[in-house]
């Protein structure tokens, strides 16, 4: 058992002692790729989405230096055909790139130190096969394979860490890519590598339109088929966790749902869900693992349409995006589409493959966007937030004239006249106008209650002293009629047990005068 070669199963053993959601079905997928042309797998997902958990699980399962039967006998993989065929039968070379970065005296020495450290250990285990002066890891592995017939399963955790930590160092990045090419894109790859599994955040770097490692099968937040269920927690898994911990699933869903993979599968951030369960309350957990400075850098870039896209998504809309131009790094941006695609890979946006649109996935991420915007130096974004704060305050003070005037202003400044032509577009503008409610409210659309569906309900967060808002929208009718509909359809029934003061808010847009009208009543 070594540091890099066959490191054992201690990592996965500690994971099993905690709240572990069974993702061992991924092993069956990898088993079917062994020794085939599909043997190179790269799975990229946002931070704290279980990347290292998956890598350590695979290492514990395949590592021939240990016995992992007790760790897997009650897992899904144990009931699948290939379970015993590969359990603890392979040589594993496990490389954690963040480890090599953190232990390098200078980050520029990372690739050199990585090869030096791994070769040193390989020489201790295979002294007769490796030349004493050898400094190339691909050559050392090729020598071992040629002399002993022993291939490696190579697992690289956080493979793209150098692209993230040394964003501007193109020479270091190229040195690293050359190492990876030597391992995975050479005439000797089939003789050296039985399989490879890499985890990271970014897709494999492009040079022009070509991938640096074109033989890898990549799975990203843009395209994860057919292994979507192993990217994060599925809705079924989260529902089960909520039942076990006596937490409200609908509130969990509102806070952390929204990543939709393959056009159908809803995926949750494991970090957020488990922290909510541990603390017995909902809040921003995943976004606390990184400062808002990184998000701020990207959403304030000077690309046409970027700031308006951010604002429209805060209002609940989706934004069409071309993900194919992104060069898979954190410095090469040519358009707003490249920025928005990066935000998908970082987890700040979700991607709907069926509509090719991006959107802000949930309450947790919305709060991070709002927090970030408040700390930007972008006049447009700051002004929008301030207007939204005034609008919410005017609503709570039941100042109908001020509400109508602010809606006119926000509509004129931030909404396309061509788009603003029906009740659905009015709903989008209202969502945008009230984006400051994120701090104190959860938003529900088309909430069933009484004899119909309330257009928008702003539900105060737990511990808030704010009133509950039921908002009904009308187009070319009347604000008073909107209030009467709330009453006649008895929309209040769905929230009558909430125990909060309720404000009924009716909003009408008159197409001829191009004015909003508002009526507010306290229930």
DAVEN-V226337 format. One record per run of one state. SS is the DSSP state (alpha for helix, beta for strand, coil for the rest). FROM is the first residue (numbers start at 0). TO is the last residue. If there is no record, write none. Layout:
SS_FROM_TO / SS_FROM_TO
//
This chain:
coil_0_3 / beta_4_4 / coil_5_8 / alpha_9_15 / coil_16_23 / alpha_24_32 / coil_33_38 / beta_39_43 / coil_44_49 / alpha_50_61 / beta_62_62 / coil_63_67 / alpha_68_71 / coil_72_74 / alpha_75_78 / coil_79_81 / alpha_82_85 / coil_86_88 / beta_89_89 / coil_90_90 / beta_91_95 / alpha_96_102 / coil_103_105 / alpha_106_124 / coil_125_135 / alpha_136_147 / coil_148_150 / beta_151_156 / coil_157_159 / alpha_160_164 / coil_165_168 / alpha_169_183 / coil_184_187 / alpha_188_191 / beta_192_199 / coil_200_204 / beta_205_206 / coil_207_208 / beta_209_210 / coil_211_215 / beta_216_218 / coil_219_226 / alpha_227_229 / coil_230_231 / beta_232_233 / alpha_234_244 / coil_245_247 / alpha_248_255 / coil_256_257 / beta_258_260 / coil_261_263 / beta_264_267 / coil_268_268 / alpha_269_278 / coil_279_284 / alpha_285_288 / coil_289_290 / alpha_291_298 / coil_299_304 / alpha_305_313 / coil_314_317 / beta_318_319 / coil_320_321 / alpha_322_324 / coil_325_334 / alpha_335_345 / coil_346_348 / beta_349_351 / coil_352_355 / beta_356_358 / coil_359_361 / alpha_362_373 / coil_374_377 / alpha_378_395 / coil_396_398 / alpha_399_413 / coil_414_421 / alpha_422_432 / coil_433_433 / alpha_434_438 / coil_439_439 / beta_440_448 / coil_449_450 / beta_451_459 / coil_460_466 / beta_467_474 / coil_475_477 / alpha_478_487 / coil_488_489 / alpha_490_494 / coil_495_500 / beta_501_509 / coil_510_513 / beta_514_521 / coil_522_522
//
